[in-house]
Amino acid sequence: GSGVESLTLEMVETPQSPHLRDKGYNGVALQCAWDCWLDDVHVRHADNGFLLVAAKACTLRRTRVSGRGSHHPYCCREGSHDNLVEDFTLDRRTVPAPPGTQLHGINVEGLSSYNVWSRGRMAMGTFDSHRGLPFANVRTDITVTNDGAHGGDASAGPLYGARFTHWNITVTNHRAGCIKLDDIAPYSATVGISEVTEFGQVDTPDFTGPLHTRTEAYGHPDAVNPRNLYEAQRGLRD
């Protein structure tokens, strides 16, 4: 594979465009990439920061999105599998969001599976799904101000397939949407998240019948053990 390291991409600062009318000021896209990596890459003032598109076994380490605000700070789509995003940072936007824009966050969609987001700090955004039945994805050891919204037209399919896991998630503004999975995502696990309530964007399940979900250590992210699910599982294999 190939990699990009120790790089800052700073776009000319222009106002964020209305939803779905991005001008294309994007950061790094790994499209149809296999076993590639980014390390210590910072993107500023981008429409979309880091994009995994039909990518497999790629690693994004020590990445950062900052500046005037993005549509997709991170996205993972079109059947992207087995990718790792760790030690990532999404900074608070430096200017107010213009009318008609949207902010998503760390996105997964379109049958993408077995992707991991680990050790993240998100001063804005959310755990976004754009539908298309993504499944078996993990977010762990993340602090988030949950003020973004998920996207995806209802015709694109379910928000969640089976086996999503959110593990050790501190939600600074105590909003449930896209973080607490037990009422929405089948065969999911919500473990060690902050106490949250529903407000803002609220969803209903795409499936009828029991969801077979698990919630553990609710309201106590500080007490969950192991702290990082990915690292614990990786440690068993090393």
Secondary structure, 3 states (H helix, E strand, C coil): CCEEEEEEEECCCCCCCCCCCCCCCEEEEEECCECCEEEEEEEECCCEEEEEECCECCEEEEEEEECCCCCEEEEEECCCECCEEEEEEECCCCCCCCCCCCCCEEEECCCCECCEEEEEEECCCEEEECCCCCECCEEEEEEECCCCCCCCCHHHCCCCCCCCEEEEEEECCCECCCCCCCCCCCCCEEEEECCCECCCCCCCCCCCCCCCCEEECCCCHHHCCCCCHHHHHHHHHC
